[in-house]
Every structure is written in C-alpha cells, then in structure tokens.
Amino acid sequence: MIRSALAVALLLALAACSSPSTETAPPQAAAPAQSEETAPVNPLFAASTLPLQAPPFDKIKDTDYQPAIEEGMTRHLAEIEKIANNPDAPTFDNTFVAMEETGELLTRASRIFFALVQANTNDTLQAAQVELAPKLAAHSDAIYLNAKLFDRVKAIYDARETSGLDPVQLRLVEKTCTDFVRAGAQLNDADQSKLRALNKEESTLSTEFQNKLLAGTNAAAVEVDDVARLDGLGEGGIAAAADAAREKGLADGKYLLTLQNTTQQPVLGSLTDRELRLKVLEASETRTSRGDENDTRAIIQRLAQLRAERAQLLGYPNFAAYSLADQMAETPENAVKLMTDMVPAATARARSEAAKIQKMIDADKGGFKLTAADWDLYADQVRMAEYDLDEAQVKPYFELNRVLNDGVFFAANQLYGITFKERTDLPVYHPDVRVFDVFDADGSQLALFYADFFKRPSKGGGAWMDVFVEQDGLTGTKPVVYNVCNFTKPANGQPALLSFDDATTMFHEFGHALHGMFSNVKYPSIAGTSTSRDFVEFPSQFNENWALEPTVFANYAKHHETGEPMPQELVDKIVKARAFNQGYASTEYLAAALLDQAWHQLPADAPLQDVDQFELDALNRYKVNLAEVPPRYKTPYFAHIWGGGYSAGYYAYLWSEVLDHDAFQWFKENGGMSRENGQTFRDQVLSRGNSEELAAMYKAFRGKDPSVEPLLEFRGLK
C-alpha cells in the first residue's frame, strides 16, 4: 500500500487534490507569516540539519506538530496569496514553479506528523489529528478555490500548446489545472460554500473512523487463559502471545491474540482449538460493529452520503465516477468489468478448493461444515497432501534480517546497482525502526531508507510506504523514504521468522520505496509516487516477482540456525504451489474491491444505507457472497476506503497487477534479471513519477498495451 505524504495529510483531512472544507469564508489575504526570529523554539520550524534533512526525532515533542502545521498553513496561504495577486502576467515560472516552491514548513511538519499518526500514535497525536483534519481540509480549499489563483492557472493552461512548454512542464500544467477543476474551482460561490461544508465534515469523520478502528482492533484482541488452547501456535507464537498480554498489563498466565487489519488472521492457520478459531474470526469481523464506542457504521453511512453529494456537486453521477475520472481505468464500468470478468473463474476455483478442504475435514472425522475460521488450517493440510508443503517447514528459512539484506536489498543491487549500509546514529521515532544509507551505482548517496517492521498497539494495520522528504528537482533535495509493516514481533531472544507471504510483503513495500528513491523529476508535485492509484501499485507488485527469482531466492532462503540453503525439493514445492488457494485469495479480494465500488456508486439522493444489509446485497449482486470466503475487508473496518486514499480505488491493486505481470513478462522475454533490464525499467518507469501520461509511459516501456493473460496464468484462472 502507498500513502503519499502531504497528500496523506490532506487525505486524512480528506482534502487531497479536491477536498475540503469549512466554516471559513472565501479566502482572504493571509496574515503575515510569523518570522523565524519570533517563532517559538520548535525543531520543525527549520529544515533538519541531519543528513538529507532526516527528521530530528530526538528533538521533536508530540506537542510540536500542531503549532508547526498551523503556522505552516499560515505561511503557505501567504505565499499562495502573493502568487495569486502578482501584478505581472501569468507565466509558467511565476505561477507553476512558484506554487511548487511554497509550503515548505507545512510539508515538512505534516509528513512527519502523519507518519507517526499511522505508525506510532498516542492520545496527544490523535487529539491533534482531530483538530487539524478540518483545518487542513479548509486549507486545501483556500488554495484550490482561490479564484485569482485559478485564473492564472487557467490562462497558462489555455495557452499551453503555443507557449513553448516542454513535455514535463505541459504535464504539470494539465494535471494542476485538472486538480483545480476537480476541487471545485469552476463552481459558483454558493456551490463552493456547500463544497467546503461537505469537505469539512468528511475530513472530520474520516479521522474519527481511523481512531475508532485502531481502538476497536486493539480492544477486540482475544484473551486466552489456558495455554493448552494455543496448541498449534508453536513456542514462538505462544511466547509472542504472552508478550502481547504483558504489554497490555494482563496477569501472568494470560495470553493475547492480537488482530491484524484483514478479516482472516494469521493464527487461524495454526490453532487446533476450533472454538477459539471461531472466536478469533468473530472478533475480527465485528471489531467495529459491536454497538459500542468503537462502532464505525454510522460514520460510514454518512461518509458514503457525503462523497455522493460532493460528486454530484462537481458534475458526476456518483463518487466512483468522480474518483476514477483521472485514473487509468477512467470509469467505474471499466474497473468493475475487469473484476467481474474474473469472478466466475475465481469463485469456481474457490468452491473447488472448499470441496477439497471439506473432504479433508470429513476424513479427519471433524464432524462440522467448513467455515472461514477453518479455511487456513485445513487448506494447509490440503497443501500438505497435494504439494507436500507445510508452512512450518518453510518459516525457518525466512529470517527477517536475511530476507531484507540478502533478498530485498540483494535484488535491488542486482537490478539497479544500488547498495545499502545500516546506520545507528540517526534518531528514530521508535526503537524498532532501522535506518539505512542507500548508495547509487556510482557510489553517490541516493536516499535514506527507514524500516519499521513489527506490529504494536500504537500502529495502524497493514503495510505501507511513504516519505519524510520528497525528491525535488528544483532544489536538488534527495528522498528520505520509509516502509512500515505489521509482522509479529518475536519474543526476546528469538529470531523473527516470516511466512513466504510476509517475505513477499517486504519485496512489495520496497517496490514502492524504489519508486520514491529513483524519482528524478524536476517538479515535486509530480515526482515519486504521486501517480494515480491504479498505477502506483504497479512498481510494488512488480517487485514481488523477485522474491522467487532463483538467484535471489537462493541468496536469502537459508535456515536461520544452520545457514544451509533451502533444499531444492522444498523450493520446487513452493514454486509449484504458487497457484494454490488462489480461488480464495482472488475471491476475498474481488469481494472487497466490488464492495468498495458498490458503496461509491450510490447516487446523492440515495437514503442512508443499513451497512450490514447493504454489504450483503452488494456481495450477492456481484455473485461473490461465499460464506467460507468473506471479503478481505468488511465494510466497518475497510480502512483503505473510509480512512485512507483508496475510496472507489481498491480495484487499483488488480489493475496494477495486470501491468505488473505484463512487465515481468517483458523481463522474461529479454533475459530476466540483469542490470541492463533493471536500468531500462528504472529509466523508463521508476524514475519518471507522474511526469507523463501513465498509459503512454507504460506503452513506451513495454512496446505495446498491457495484456491480462500473464496475470490470469499466474493466478491459475485461465
């Protein structure tokens, strides 16, 4: 998952390019910016003096963020007003370049703040987030709804074909003007006032959803009194559950099974106690729909309505149509067709997998009908029977440090020539966070990379990439990039052993990191990962392919105790079993992505929906309502669409996966992993950001439009 920085700040406020809000009147001239001399002592007010402007976490206090962001908004609006009121005729330099150079304090402070809100939050940060969300939404509106500023933007846009702009400048002009229009710049005053109010309410509710989800997920963790009930978890899993209980302040002898963000939970593949499995799954599915203070359903009802109203105001039939208008998919119909075309094959395969699992249960004299809580445990037994592959055999070969250094970093070196060196002298926001220098093939510093791998109660679920500092070709600023994951932290003294899925997640998120590190774009607003949602997952999903590339795999898949490489027989089983359980994986994803589309295709005049009934009806309508295969995310805890940047955009993973497998096919056709091929991919895709039309960028790299065939073959759905 990718979360783009100031975009995240405005997104969590629900502003992004088109949001937000409020009781503020149409923008007036901003108050003079507070001078550096009179500013309070706050380390965020000045650029960091650490390498590449790395955040000085040892100096920043939780109470520093809000005043820095608020002062940053004041300064930013003053800078924008100066551009808007410039008496000189609008030019690319005095308007577009000038806008690119604004907001330094706001960008710096908000990037760090929202990184911590997601990865290491607390009451102080959450309280600040609640206060800042509507203010950031209003701030975005004050820029995008500034009539004088838009007049300048539009004048340059109208003359773009005859003013001698180069292709990248032309891209910036066209994209920026589109952003203004999508944000409501062409609405009349009355409609702009309505839009501000909608955006303010939406930003507040989205923030409330996030905070309720984190609290609900932590509260829903399942306590266990009897260690015998944890049979199947193994010593490491039991020790981790004991540690989690201690961290929560539970008495000795208690164990705590914490939840991850998805419906299915990793422990369900190990626990032999069926009653406990059912309890864990129920806790997962109901974490924010229990009628308590963490219930998110009322928020969701209103968010769906607000988005539909905003889309209508902007001239679209529904929010999905609005959201996809500037994506590669272009329309909801295109996104839905890609998914529904896969539904028959995916669900047929899932039903076939369920039948095999039921046979295994019956042969084991289980005496019960398969449920989602049983799937992973018995699917693993089917995998053992069909492929002789047991997850317990595999994990000892995927120790986290080896996967990172000898897998993820090694692959990046082989493809792109970059190298890494861990450093311990830079401050971090949590003791688990690690920092690496990244050097280019010529030995020059390319970036800094932060890695935060382990789950904790203060961290949101899932895995993502973002930046503390964006690449900026105007100033020569180099990127400071981070990855966040939610792997189970081992007990003290124990190695961090990963599943192959976890190892693949590390490759995925580092694909996003490479997209940010390799950015070589002059204008920061179209640099790095600032692309459409249905393109931004392409580099990350593409990077997953190297997890099983033979040279890479042999370099990192080594036993954590002996250092011996994984036996070829076991490697062959992993490769052979890649399509195993793809019916389940495809169906749970399609169910969530189609559910997202259903919510965001509601018209503005639709009544408030009963959340549970709407979800059931939508799953039935799209023919993905399989009792044994629940959606990867159910509506009440679907953070991607209610609290993140993927509203009406969760389909993007599948759209990008088409590009990913098609691009990997290009590598195979051209000799596979090599520096030459890696350099081509870096030069033509990873370094380009959003500096040209994305479909054209891909076609220039591939030599043709992408084909869905490699994806269908990979998933075993042909």
KAKA-V649806 format. One record per helix or strand of 3 or more residues. SS is the DSSP state (alpha for helix, beta for strand). FROM is the first residue (numbers start at 0). TO is the last residue. If there is no record, write none. Layout:
SS&FROM&TO / SS&FROM&TO
This chain:
alpha&4&11 / alpha&42&44 / alpha&50&52 / alpha&63&83 / alpha&91&99 / alpha&103&118 / alpha&122&143 / alpha&146&157 / alpha&166&181 / alpha&188&218 / beta&221&223 / alpha&226&229 / alpha&233&246 / beta&254&256 / alpha&265&268 / alpha&273&284 / alpha&296&312 / alpha&318&323 / alpha&331&362 / alpha&371&386 / alpha&390&394 / alpha&399&415 / beta&418&422 / beta&433&438 / beta&444&453 / beta&463&468 / beta&478&486 / alpha&499&516 / alpha&523&525 / alpha&532&546 / alpha&549&555 / alpha&567&578 / alpha&581&599 / alpha&610&620 / alpha&634&636 / alpha&638&641 / alpha&651&668 / alpha&674&685 / alpha&693&701 / alpha&708&714
